[in-house]
Amino acid sequence: MERHPQPQVLARIPAALAGKLMDAEQAAAMFRDGMTVGLSGFTRAGDAKALPRALAARAVHEQLRLTVISGASLGHGSDGLMAQAGLLARRLPFQVDSILRKKINAGEVMFIDQHLSETVEQLRAHCPAAIDIAVIEAAAITDEGIVPTMSVGNSASFVEQAQHVIIELNTSVPLDVYGLHDIYLPAARPLRQPIALTSADQRIGSRAIAIDPARIAAIVVTDTPDSPSSVLPADADTDAIAAHVIRFLQDEVAAGRMDAKLAPLQAGIGTIANAVLHGLIDSPFRDLTMYSEVLQDSAIELLDSGQLAFASASSITLSAPMYAHFLRDIEHYRSRIVLRPQEIGTGAATRHHCPQHGTGV
């Protein structure tokens, strides 16, 4: 336990949980060889930051091999650190780290490359195995449950399924993030009903991840922002691509197949998608909506410009300047953005669950 927790830490958790505060090394001692671990994080956003390092440090000196499941890629070099230390026996569903990639190609780490909306459905069937411990980054723990940070990803399902939950309480994320999330999990089959989500701006769940406090095994305090995105600014080539996309959409409007609000946008991640989406700022379209998996700088710029009215995603991954801008004005964005579990918030969810077919960028 932390001997003298800071007031800003105590303000973020119920008093009854103060006794579960401890450092990352103490929490890492709870893991055993062969466990299946769920880590929060989706494209560098809202990822567990302290436990991957502490577990990697353990694995250097003792036999500790884990199956690690996340939402998507992790930040701060966590995948590479875990791979280099020999911690990873199996990794899924997505990674972008060069060290881990080499280990996978060499057959030293088993890797399952899945569509990001499918992982938790397979976990419900205990494939590859039930979650032993979930490590979830949070801005706070309230009576409603765990308040995530800059992503939801698979965190809610990890919490639902895990035997034990460790919270990484990140004090660098303001408490004003509360209300940004919409936590909804489909029921298990065969009792599942249609998902009552018909527009991007609907909120059909709760603002926090429900949990019995008795299942929280530890709380580790961090103060580390997410790894910034590395997308490049628009250039002549991406501007030309954006112009083609805008011209195509204008033709669709002129033909009467869409109106000036278009259909909900779905944008991929990376430099080109970010730059092409940025090109919509100079387009004639207004009151746009997004139903996508990741919000990059361009989505925030579109919100600021007034072109974009609302955006639904599973994570927010921004450059360092845009991240600071977003946090400074988070109360403004909280009514214009919602973060959902990736099971219903990724591209496949747009096709399979949202009756308004989206426009892909």
Secondary structure, 3 states (H helix, E strand, C coil): CCCCCCHHHHCCCCHHHHHHECCHHHHHCCCCCCCEEEECCECCECCCCHHHHHHHHHHHHCCCCEEEECCCCCCCCHHHHHHHCCCEEEEECCCCCHHHHHHHHCCCCEECCCCCCCHHHHHHCCCCCCCCEEEEEECEEECCEEECCCECECHHHHHHHCCEEEEEEECCCCHHHCCCECECCCCCCCCCCCCCCCCCCCCCCECCECCCHHHEEEEEEECCCCCCCCCCCCCHHHHHHHHHHHHHHHHHHHCCCCCCCCCCEECCCCHHHHHHHHHHHHCCCCCEEEECCEECHHHHHHHHHCCEEEEEECEECCCHHHHHHHHHCHHHHHCCEEECEHHHHCHHHHHHCCCCCCEEC
